[in-house]
């Protein structure tokens, strides 16, 4: 019978629900069988080798099975399915899965044993134990050739095979090892800690083991062991390998100690020490460097030095200098104490003093830099210069003969001269010609009795620009007296803007006074428009109120007796606010009152009013919305017409919803000869009508929510039994509470009619 060939692939499962784990290791024969090299498969998803359809489905089912099994049962599963080679050929094989180890709570290693299959054969046709038996001879041959110690143990942990490498590692011959329990060669601590491995039936990987050499010294190995379990779950043997890592560990320890000493020296330095390789990559970065530049050591190491501390405008020069040194062996900035500009992590630039030294290691170089932050020193050196240059005013220093010796940049900006054009010139070059003769005398008088004071107190002083224009200035004088010479420091303030502002303020005050006077006139006019008191009778009561958004508003309401039986009521809203809309309200009221003596209906009155106001409204770009009602107290009939105004609300007793009174009609001032629709209704006892402008319903709170008709309706229903005046007061109180404000962006006008 044909013996199956053993091929092993180890995959890593990340998390409990990883359905496409990646290949971690595989035997060369497994890679050859699939037509790949080992490098081509390591790190690739295991799904790469499974065919679509049943093969992939069986693989997923087997993977789910081994990950669901508990630690007390063998973590194994097998299936026959198709795999795909690199040439895309399908090959039927027997695949056995076994859980090797759980490295972390989220990572698990699983071994796949791939064996040849014949067409039509099933899992039961294969003997997994015989597959491992066939590979034993090959394993032993490889063991003798390997430098690692390869071994096998029986299920109890007694060595049944040992490769010759055990002599090199532990000093024992293979014969001295065979038949001994693995714990006999461990140190006491490991003997206690690793006693459970033989009976655990769980593989272990890269386990650090401490052995005793035959001569008594300690040997460190990296141990890996795999339990060999047959198809029915019986533990056949253990097979594993130990790699001697004693020298590596000792070398690592020595290297760590050496690095600690070097690190102590570097970290104790008061200077920032930065080391980079020949590629410009940071390889060392001490604590002072962290403090100076803001990058932690972990963030800095491995990054380009120029990207961390060199300003962008200097990086190309740094890279060219590095390339030139590596090419020619010379660098003009090396082994010198230099002042340069550096950059911190937050992007701020600052001055540093540094020295850079190259050190050749083999065929390459490293570069060490010692860096000092000299910000404070530079600040002290340049304090006077910075104070002078950063001053918002012109500063001019002259000697006792009146010659200019120093100016700041603001002097150049004020007067239009360059520094070179001013230094060495008499200071009178900056004085208008009509004042120069007098200025010489004033300057000489100051030198006789010098004190720090303003120049020309109580006078208007002027400076002269290079282009001949003059500008108003204020000048302060200070004496700088030293043994060498006497100097006068002049501080010159351009007060052109202040003078212009003062003039503008004066003009604004005049304009404000005029506007306030006009507003008072408009307020008196507007106050005269509204009815002075409510109208009350045995049959009805009507009253209104206007709350302007500005000092003068654009809303208007009115009510008056047209004759003994007819009461006319009007509410209107002119677009905009302030004086203009108020004056249109005057014109509107005058036109309405002019018609009051006749028998015109609401619609007829609106038609006449529209034609009368059209020209004025069209020219001024204003428009008016208006609602007109006429109540017949004899018949209790209400007639009404609308010119684009929000419809009034009618509430009858014991109703929970208001009814809108509306009729078709355009806004006043849009077209001439407009026909307005007129409607009528009969009012019953207790009926209540609210007329309002849109400032009520469109008032917004801080969240952008409108007050809205629903709130108005609910308030009217709740307080319908109150008087019209009380209802108006309640509406305004609720509105202010809703908006959390005492003033509003639009005029608010309310008028209430109530039939008794």
Secondary structure as GFF3:
##gff-version 3
##sequence-region A 1 756
A	DSSP	beta_strand	7	14	.	.	.	ID=ss1
A	DSSP	beta_strand	22	26	.	.	.	ID=ss2
A	DSSP	alpha_helix	28	34	.	.	.	ID=ss3
A	DSSP	alpha_helix	38	41	.	.	.	ID=ss4
A	DSSP	three_ten_helix	46	49	.	.	.	ID=ss5
A	DSSP	alpha_helix	54	68	.	.	.	ID=ss6
A	DSSP	beta_strand	76	84	.	.	.	ID=ss7
A	DSSP	beta_strand	90	104	.	.	.	ID=ss8
A	DSSP	beta_strand	107	116	.	.	.	ID=ss9
A	DSSP	three_ten_helix	123	125	.	.	.	ID=ss10
A	DSSP	alpha_helix	128	145	.	.	.	ID=ss11
A	DSSP	beta_strand	149	153	.	.	.	ID=ss12
A	DSSP	beta_strand	159	162	.	.	.	ID=ss13
A	DSSP	alpha_helix	165	170	.	.	.	ID=ss14
A	DSSP	alpha_helix	174	177	.	.	.	ID=ss15
A	DSSP	three_ten_helix	182	185	.	.	.	ID=ss16
A	DSSP	alpha_helix	188	193	.	.	.	ID=ss17
A	DSSP	alpha_helix	197	200	.	.	.	ID=ss18
A	DSSP	beta_strand	204	212	.	.	.	ID=ss19
A	DSSP	beta_strand	218	229	.	.	.	ID=ss20
A	DSSP	beta_strand	235	244	.	.	.	ID=ss21
A	DSSP	alpha_helix	246	267	.	.	.	ID=ss22
A	DSSP	beta_strand	272	277	.	.	.	ID=ss23
A	DSSP	beta_strand	282	285	.	.	.	ID=ss24
A	DSSP	alpha_helix	287	293	.	.	.	ID=ss25
A	DSSP	alpha_helix	297	300	.	.	.	ID=ss26
A	DSSP	alpha_helix	305	309	.	.	.	ID=ss27
A	DSSP	alpha_helix	312	328	.	.	.	ID=ss28
A	DSSP	beta_strand	338	343	.	.	.	ID=ss29
A	DSSP	beta_strand	349	361	.	.	.	ID=ss30
A	DSSP	beta_strand	364	373	.	.	.	ID=ss31
A	DSSP	alpha_helix	375	381	.	.	.	ID=ss32
A	DSSP	alpha_helix	383	389	.	.	.	ID=ss33
A	DSSP	beta_strand	394	399	.	.	.	ID=ss34
A	DSSP	beta_strand	404	407	.	.	.	ID=ss35
A	DSSP	alpha_helix	409	415	.	.	.	ID=ss36
A	DSSP	alpha_helix	419	422	.	.	.	ID=ss37
A	DSSP	three_ten_helix	427	430	.	.	.	ID=ss38
A	DSSP	alpha_helix	433	448	.	.	.	ID=ss39
A	DSSP	beta_strand	453	455	.	.	.	ID=ss40
A	DSSP	beta_strand	461	464	.	.	.	ID=ss41
A	DSSP	beta_strand	470	481	.	.	.	ID=ss42
A	DSSP	beta_strand	486	494	.	.	.	ID=ss43
A	DSSP	alpha_helix	496	529	.	.	.	ID=ss44
A	DSSP	beta_strand	535	536	.	.	.	ID=ss45
A	DSSP	beta_strand	540	547	.	.	.	ID=ss46
A	DSSP	beta_strand	555	561	.	.	.	ID=ss47
A	DSSP	beta_strand	566	574	.	.	.	ID=ss48
A	DSSP	alpha_helix	578	595	.	.	.	ID=ss49
A	DSSP	alpha_helix	602	620	.	.	.	ID=ss50
A	DSSP	beta_strand	624	632	.	.	.	ID=ss51
A	DSSP	beta_strand	637	643	.	.	.	ID=ss52
A	DSSP	beta_strand	648	651	.	.	.	ID=ss53
A	DSSP	beta_strand	659	661	.	.	.	ID=ss54
A	DSSP	beta_strand	678	682	.	.	.	ID=ss55
A	DSSP	beta_strand	688	692	.	.	.	ID=ss56
A	DSSP	alpha_helix	694	697	.	.	.	ID=ss57
A	DSSP	alpha_helix	708	718	.	.	.	ID=ss58
A	DSSP	alpha_helix	724	739	.	.	.	ID=ss59
A	DSSP	beta_strand	748	755	.	.	.	ID=ss60
###
